[in-house]
């Protein structure tokens, strides 16, 4: 059953179905509030609001299921998963209240009684749905893009690089400059022992050894999708087995890890 929510056409289902959630739920929430405030609109838009609310609830459930499958591949972003789990029951409650409101309004031409009460409850739920949907989207975007956006657009960087390379300075053509450029940095080539790594064991100064290499994970603590605690527990240690158990040979975690390389681990 779980594999149904894993991938489609080679792409993870989760980021695809999330688009339905962030469109259907807020739109149907706004639609219900509008129909409650302007009862004359319910005849024209009421059924669309109901369909949007129920469709959004189903999409939220599928997103939660597919999110668990994606987490098994790339790790689980803790805050995003927490808010996603909260959204599912809230979305279904909103969808059912919206349906009951529509049925009650259809039965009562005056729009009084149960229909009015359900409309008020539905409007309150609509506000909650919009708020939680925003939090789900924000935490998901943070988990996906934190640490990947640079302060300078790639086009500007490329332009400045091209300009500097097209106007070589005298020093850039000298043998001394050439040899300096080709030399590896001391931080990436220096051999470090576990004793040295163990001295960097705090949240403010966090190093870890993984697969015979040493990484400075200090900046990654606040960005880790699975929560800061999982990284803090690795500070000052050989975290090879912990990293392999969580990520194995997954491409994206290994690529991110490479950004924090300090040097090699001395044998």
C-alpha positions as CSV (number, residue, x, y, z in Angstrom):
1,X,0.0,0.0,0.0
2,X,2.8,2.4,0.9
3,X,4.5,2.1,-2.5
4,X,1.4,3.6,-4.2
5,X,2.4,6.9,-2.6
6,X,6.1,6.8,-3.5
7,X,6.8,7.9,-7.0
8,X,5.1,8.5,-10.3
9,X,6.9,8.6,-13.7
10,X,10.2,8.6,-11.7
11,X,9.3,11.7,-9.6
12,X,8.3,11.7,-5.9
13,X,4.5,12.1,-5.5
14,X,4.8,14.4,-2.5
15,X,5.9,17.7,-4.1
16,X,3.4,17.1,-6.9
17,X,0.3,16.6,-4.8
18,X,1.3,19.4,-2.4
19,X,0.3,21.9,-5.1
20,X,-3.3,20.6,-4.9
21,X,-3.3,21.1,-1.2
22,X,-2.0,24.7,-1.2
23,X,-4.5,25.6,-3.9
24,X,-7.7,23.8,-3.0
25,X,-7.8,24.4,0.8
26,X,-7.1,28.1,0.9
27,X,-9.4,28.8,-2.1
28,X,-12.3,26.8,-0.6
29,X,-11.7,28.3,2.8
30,X,-12.0,31.8,1.3
31,X,-15.0,30.7,-0.7
32,X,-16.8,29.4,2.4
33,X,-16.2,32.6,4.4
34,X,-17.4,34.6,1.4
35,X,-20.6,32.5,1.1
36,X,-21.3,32.8,4.8
37,X,-21.0,36.6,4.7
38,X,-22.9,36.9,1.4
39,X,-25.6,34.1,1.5
40,X,-26.7,35.0,-2.0
41,X,-23.5,33.6,-3.3
42,X,-24.1,30.1,-2.0
43,X,-26.4,29.1,-4.8
44,X,-23.7,29.9,-7.4
45,X,-20.5,28.9,-5.6
46,X,-21.6,26.6,-2.8
47,X,-21.0,23.4,-4.6
48,X,-17.6,24.5,-5.8
49,X,-16.6,25.3,-2.2
50,X,-17.7,21.9,-1.1
51,X,-15.8,20.1,-3.8
52,X,-12.7,22.2,-3.2
53,X,-12.8,21.5,0.6
54,X,-13.3,17.7,0.2
55,X,-10.7,17.5,-2.6
56,X,-8.2,19.5,-0.5
57,X,-8.8,17.1,2.4
58,X,-8.1,14.1,0.3
59,X,-5.0,15.8,-1.2
60,X,-3.7,16.6,2.3
61,X,-4.0,13.0,3.3
62,X,-2.2,11.8,0.1
63,X,0.5,14.4,0.7
64,X,1.0,13.1,4.3
65,X,1.3,9.5,3.0
66,X,3.6,10.4,0.2
67,X,5.7,12.6,2.5
68,X,6.5,9.6,4.7
69,X,7.7,7.8,1.6
70,X,9.9,10.7,0.6
71,X,11.2,11.0,4.1
72,X,12.5,7.4,3.9
73,X,14.6,8.5,0.9
74,X,15.9,12.0,2.0
75,X,15.2,12.2,5.7
76,X,12.3,13.7,7.5
77,X,12.0,17.5,8.0
78,X,10.6,17.5,11.5
79,X,8.6,20.8,11.6
80,X,7.1,20.2,8.1
81,X,6.0,16.7,9.0
82,X,4.5,17.9,12.3
83,X,2.4,20.6,10.7
84,X,1.5,18.3,7.8
85,X,0.1,15.7,10.2
86,X,-2.0,18.4,12.0
87,X,-3.4,19.6,8.7
88,X,-5.0,16.3,7.7
89,X,-7.6,16.0,10.5
90,X,-8.3,19.7,10.3
91,X,-8.8,19.6,6.5
92,X,-11.2,16.6,6.8
93,X,-13.2,18.4,9.6
94,X,-13.4,21.5,7.4
95,X,-14.5,19.4,4.4
96,X,-17.3,17.7,6.3
97,X,-18.5,20.8,8.0
98,X,-18.6,22.5,4.6
99,X,-20.7,19.7,3.2
100,X,-23.1,19.7,6.1
101,X,-23.4,23.5,5.8
102,X,-24.2,23.3,2.1
103,X,-26.9,20.6,2.6
104,X,-28.5,22.5,5.5
105,X,-28.6,25.7,3.4
106,X,-30.2,23.9,0.5
107,X,-32.9,22.7,2.8
108,X,-33.6,26.0,4.4
109,X,-34.4,28.9,2.1
110,X,-34.1,31.4,4.9
111,X,-30.6,30.3,5.9
112,X,-31.3,30.2,9.6
113,X,-30.9,27.5,12.2
114,X,-28.4,24.7,11.7
115,X,-27.2,26.1,8.4
116,X,-26.1,29.4,10.0
117,X,-24.4,27.7,12.9
118,X,-22.6,25.3,10.6
119,X,-21.5,28.3,8.5
120,X,-20.0,30.0,11.5
121,X,-18.2,26.9,12.6
122,X,-17.0,26.3,9.0
123,X,-15.7,29.9,8.7
124,X,-13.7,29.4,11.9
125,X,-12.3,26.2,10.6
126,X,-11.5,27.9,7.4
127,X,-9.3,30.4,9.2
128,X,-7.5,27.5,10.9
129,X,-7.0,25.6,7.7
130,X,-5.5,28.6,6.0
131,X,-3.1,29.3,8.9
132,X,-1.9,25.7,9.1
133,X,-1.6,25.4,5.3
134,X,0.7,28.4,5.3
135,X,2.8,26.8,8.1
136,X,3.0,23.6,6.2
137,X,4.1,25.3,3.0
138,X,6.6,27.5,4.9
139,X,8.3,24.7,6.8
140,X,8.4,22.6,3.6
141,X,10.1,25.4,1.6
142,X,12.5,26.0,4.4
143,X,13.5,22.3,4.5
144,X,13.9,22.1,0.7
145,X,15.7,25.4,0.1
146,X,17.5,26.4,3.3
147,X,21.2,26.8,2.6
148,X,20.7,26.5,-1.2
149,X,19.9,30.2,-2.0
150,X,22.9,32.4,-2.5
151,X,22.9,36.1,-1.9
152,X,24.2,36.7,-5.5
153,X,22.2,35.5,-8.5
154,X,24.1,33.0,-10.6
155,X,23.8,35.3,-13.7
156,X,25.5,38.2,-11.8
157,X,28.2,35.9,-10.6
158,X,28.8,34.5,-14.1
159,X,28.9,38.0,-15.5
160,X,31.4,39.2,-13.0
161,X,33.5,36.1,-13.5
162,X,33.4,36.6,-17.3
163,X,34.5,40.2,-16.9
164,X,37.4,39.4,-14.7
165,X,38.6,36.6,-16.9
166,X,38.4,38.7,-20.0
167,X,40.6,41.4,-18.5
168,X,43.6,39.5,-17.0
169,X,45.9,41.3,-14.7
170,X,49.6,40.9,-14.9
171,X,49.7,38.8,-11.8
172,X,47.2,36.3,-13.1
173,X,49.6,35.3,-15.9
174,X,52.6,34.9,-13.6
175,X,53.9,31.4,-12.7
176,X,53.6,32.2,-9.0
177,X,49.9,33.1,-9.4
178,X,49.2,29.9,-11.4
179,X,50.8,27.6,-8.8
180,X,49.0,29.3,-6.0
181,X,45.6,28.8,-7.7
182,X,46.2,25.1,-8.3
183,X,47.3,24.4,-4.8
184,X,44.6,22.7,-2.6
185,X,43.4,24.6,0.5
186,X,45.0,23.7,3.7
187,X,41.6,23.1,5.4
188,X,40.6,20.4,3.0
189,X,43.9,18.6,2.8
190,X,45.0,18.6,6.5
191,X,44.8,15.3,8.4
192,X,42.8,15.5,11.6
193,X,42.5,13.0,14.5
194,X,39.5,12.0,16.4
195,X,41.0,13.7,19.4
196,X,40.9,17.0,17.5
197,X,37.3,16.3,16.4
198,X,36.3,15.6,20.0
199,X,37.3,19.2,21.0
200,X,34.6,20.5,18.7
201,X,31.6,19.0,20.5
202,X,29.3,22.0,21.2
203,X,26.3,23.4,19.3
204,X,28.4,26.6,18.7
205,X,31.4,24.6,17.4
206,X,30.3,21.2,16.0
207,X,32.6,18.9,14.0
208,X,32.0,15.3,13.1
209,X,33.9,12.5,11.3
210,X,32.1,10.6,8.6
211,X,33.7,8.0,6.3
212,X,37.3,9.1,7.2
213,X,36.5,12.8,6.5
214,X,35.9,15.6,9.0
215,X,33.0,18.1,8.6
216,X,32.2,21.3,10.3
217,X,28.4,21.0,10.9
218,X,27.9,24.1,13.0
219,X,26.0,26.0,10.3
220,X,24.0,22.9,9.4
221,X,22.5,22.4,12.9
222,X,19.8,25.1,12.4
223,X,19.1,23.9,8.8
224,X,18.8,20.2,9.3
225,X,15.3,19.0,8.1
226,X,15.2,16.3,10.8
227,X,15.8,18.8,13.7
228,X,18.8,20.3,15.3
229,X,19.0,17.6,18.1
230,X,20.0,14.9,15.7
231,X,23.1,16.9,14.6
232,X,24.0,18.1,18.1
233,X,24.2,14.5,19.2
234,X,26.9,13.9,16.6
235,X,29.2,16.8,17.6
236,X,32.7,15.7,18.4
237,X,32.2,12.1,17.4
238,X,32.7,9.6,14.6
239,X,29.2,9.8,13.1
240,X,29.8,7.3,10.2
241,X,27.4,4.7,11.3
242,X,24.7,7.2,12.3
243,X,24.9,8.9,8.9
244,X,24.9,5.6,7.0
245,X,21.9,4.4,9.0
246,X,19.9,7.5,8.2
247,X,21.0,8.3,4.6
248,X,23.2,5.5,3.3
249,X,24.3,6.4,-0.2
250,X,21.5,8.9,-0.9
251,X,22.7,11.6,-3.3
252,X,21.3,14.8,-1.9
253,X,22.4,14.3,1.8
254,X,25.9,13.4,0.6
255,X,26.1,16.4,-1.6
256,X,25.0,18.7,1.2
257,X,27.5,17.1,3.6
258,X,30.4,17.7,1.1
259,X,29.8,21.5,1.5
260,X,31.0,21.3,5.1
261,X,34.3,19.4,4.5
262,X,37.2,20.5,6.8
263,X,39.8,17.8,6.1
264,X,40.6,14.1,6.2
265,X,40.6,11.9,9.3
266,X,44.1,10.7,10.3
267,X,44.4,6.9,10.5
